């Protein structure tokens, strides 16, 4: 028996929850993974897993073995990395998942720079807003904005982006330009964003001089993709509250007009998230450092290109209470790497 392969298979089965998902993540037949686990249990003379038709549960002995085995595999990977060229030139497959709007607008256009620095990394980039199971799908890390709902994961805050309300000139000509956020509650059509993960409808939030306004008004249209909301706003369907990086070019061209420029539209924290028991390889570290640098310098994220000066001043001078919104508080409660 190849005990090292059996140990790897056991750890993957525990993390993935099923033999099928573990086999897929290791690019092995399910029968091979099953045989490796059986041989390992025979060699140890103990039962590590309880199997049913639907799931796999770890026994008491299996849980103890998993903790030691996962730690040992991480140490072996670290040793191999230190004895190779990986330190100077990271290489290998890197599986990352990012939100679609952020990936298409900011991350993918900057990838030529990433590959210039790290030509030997094979990046498998998932671009979606669905809820990714990092463990079961064997994802190295994910980039997420807003609330972090799974406190068992490790997160590193790498930046934040801001929100802005805007509408097309044609819409404003028909309905009038609102001068105060409260006007949106009665006489305007809203384009709302609903999370594709849980269907939650996000509010319009504004901050100024310690005052907070949260609007949960009726909407003409809701979308579960941020880019769809931009298209709807361009079509004159209503007032949109969205990330500045999605609409700055349209504001610069005059296709959209920013609203309530003396108010701060809210901040959304950005994190890289990864499993707590997984070894953070050098290729993951360089990606995290690269994307943190990208967000720190990118003009769309840093809202420097086309937004009114008074809006940027409102953001810069926002109060601590505004900065400490519910989403930010929940995000900061995660373990920071």
N, C-alpha and C positions, 0 to 999 in steps of 0.2 A: 504493500500500500504506500502511495505517495502521501505521507502524513501532512506535508505542507499544503498540497492541493486539497486534501480532505478538510483541513482547518479553514482554508479560504472558502470552500463550498459551504461549510457549516455557518460561518459568519455571514455569508451572503443570504442563506436561507433565513436566518434569524432576522436580518435587516429587511429583507424583501417580504417576508411573511408567507411565501409559498415557494415550493420547489420550482414551479414553472417560471415565475419571475426571476428567481435566482439563476436558473439555467440560462434564461435569455440574456441577463446582464453579464454572464460569464462566457457567452457564446459557446455553450456546451449543451449536449442533449440532456433532457431531463433524466433519462435513465442513468447517465454517467454521474450526475449530481446525487441521485438517490443511492447509487452504489457506494460513492465516496462516504456519504454519511453513515451508511450501514457498516462499512469497514471501520470507520472511526469509532462508532459505538462498540463494535466487537473488540477492537483493540483496547479501548478504555474499560471495557467490561461494565458499561453503564449506559442507561438510556438518556439521551440528550434531548430528544424531541418527542412530543406527543402528536401524532398525526390523525387528522379527521379528513372527511371528504372535502371540506371547505377551507380549512386553515391548519396552520402548524403552530403549536404552542411549545414553549421552552420549559423543560423540567427544571427543578431546583438545581440539579447537577449541571444541566445545560446552561443555565443562566450564569453560574460561576465560571464554567469553562469559556463561555462567550466573552466575559469581561477580560479574562487573561489572554484569550486567543486574539481578540481584536487589538489589544494593546501590543502584543507580540508582533502581529502583522504590520502594525504601524511602525514599530521600531525597525523591522527588517526593511521596510520600504525606505525609511530614512537612511539606513545604512547604505543601501544600494544607491540612493540618490547622491550621498556624500562621496561615494567611491566612483562616480561616473562624471560625465561632462554636464550633467543636469544643472549643476550649480551655476556654471558659466553660460550654458546654453540650454534652457529648459526645453524639453521635447516630450512628445507623446500626445495622446488624446485628452482633450479637455471638454467636458460636457457641461454647458451653461444654459440656463433659461432666463430670458429677460422679457419684460412687458413689451407688447407689440409696438405701441406708440413710441416708447423710448428707444427700442431697438432700431426701428426703421428711420427715425428722425435724427438720432444722435449717435448711437453705438456703431451701427453698420457703416455709415459714411466715414467713420474714423478708423475702421479696421485696417486699411493699408498701413497706417502708422504702427499698429500692433504687430502686423506680420513683418514689417521692416525690422522691428526689434527682436521678434521671436519667430523666425521662419520655420522652426522645427516643431511648433505646436500645431496639432490638428484640432481645430475648434469645431465642435458640434453645437451649434447655436439654436436653441429652441426659442421661437419668437411667438409668444402667445400670452393671453391674460388668464389662462386656466390655472387651477390650483394644482401645481406639480407636487407629486409625492417624491421628495428628494431621496429618501432611503430606497423605496421600492423601485424607482426608475434609475437608480444609480447615477444621479446628477451630482456633479462636483460642487456646484454653487448656483445660486439664483440671485438676480437683482430684483428687488421689490421696493415699491414706494408705499408709504402710508403705514397702516397698522400692521404689527407683527402678531398674528394670532397664535402661533405655535411657540410657546416659551421654552420648549425643549431644545430648540435649535440655537446655534450661535450666530450672532449678527455683528457686523462691523458697519457703522454708519459712515457713508462715503460722500454725503452731500445732501442737498435738498433742492426742490424746485418750487416755484411759486405759481399761484393761480390768478387768472385775470378774467373779467367778464367782458364780452364783446358782442357785436352784432354787425350785420351788413348795413351799408348806407341805405339800401333799398328798404330794409325792414324799418330802420329808424325814420325814414321819410314817411312811411305809412303809419307808424304807431307813435312817433315822437321819441326824442331822446330822454331817457330817465335821468334825473339829476341826483336822486338818492336811492340807495338799494331798496328801501321800503316800497317804492313805486312799482317794483317788479311783482308785488303780491297781488295787485288789483288789475292793472291795465296792460300787462305784457305777457307774451308767449315765451315759455321757457323750454330750453332743450336740456334735459336732465341725463346724467350718466348713471347707469345701473351696473353694478359689479357683475361680470360674467361668472364669478365664482359662487356668489350667494344671493344675487338679485338685489342687494342693498342699493337703495336710491340715495345718492350723495347730495347733501344740501349745498346751497350757496352760502358761503361765509365771508364776512367782511370785518376788518378791525381798524379802529382809528381812535387815538388818544384814550386808550383804555376801554372804549366802547366796542362791544361785540354784537353783530347782527347775524342771525342764522335764519335762512329762509328755506322753508320746505313747501314751496308753493306748487300750484297745479302746473302741469306741463302739457305742452302740445305734443311733444315727442320725447321718448326716452330711447337711449341707445346703449349697447353694452360694449362699444368700441369707441375709444376717444377720437380716432380719426374720422369715424362716421359722424360724430358730433360736429367736427369742423366743417365737413361737407354740408351738413344741414344748415349751419350758420351761414355759410357762403351762399346757400340757396335762398336765404332770407326767411327761414322758418322760425326764427326766434332768437332769444338772448342765450348765449352759451357761457358757461363758467368752466374754464379748462386750464391746462398747463400752458404757461407762457411759451415754452419751446415749440408747441404745436401751432401757434398762431402768430408768432412774431413776424414771419415773412409776409403773411397776409395783412397784418397791421401796417407793415412798412410799405406795401404796395397800395394800400388804401382799400383793399377788398373787405377788410373788417375794421371797425372803429372800437377802440377800448372805451370802457365805461367806468365811472367812479374812480378816476385816476388818483384822487386824494385819499382813497381807502386802500388798505392792504387786503389782497384777496385770499390770504392764507398760505401757509407753507406746508409742504409735504416732504417728510424725511425720506432719504434713499438709503437702502442697506444692501450689502452683500450678505447672504445667508447660506450656511452650510451645516452639515450634521456635526454634533458635538464629539462623537467618537471616531470620526474619520480623520486620518492623518492629512494635514494641510500641506500638500506637496508644493514644491517650488513653482511648478507651472500654475497652480492656483494662486499662489502668493503674487506672482508677477502680474497675473490678470487683474487681481483685486487692486494692486497698486496702480496699474495702468488705468483702470476705469475710474479710480478715485482722482487721479491726475486729470483725466479727460473731463470729468464733471467740474473740477475746480477751474478749468481754463476755457471750457466750451462757452461760446457766446450765447447760444440759445438757452443753456441752463442758467448762466449768470445774468440773463435779462439785460444785456447792454446794447442791443442793436437798434431796436425801433420803438421801445416803450417810452412813454412820456416821462420826463425827468421827475415830475411830482409823484408819479407812481413808485418809482425806484426809491425816492426819499421816504415815502410812506412805509415801504418794506423795511428800509434801513432803520427807521425810527420806531418800529413797532414795539409794543410793551412786552415785558417778560410774560405777562398773562396771556397775550395773544400768541406768543411763541410756544407757550406750554399748553397747546390745545390737547384734546383727548387723544387724538391720533399720535401726537408727538410723545405724550406721556407713556402710552402703551409701547411705542417703539423703543423708548429709552429704557424700559423695564427689562428688555432682553439683555442677555449677557453680551457685552461688547468685547470683541476679540482684540 
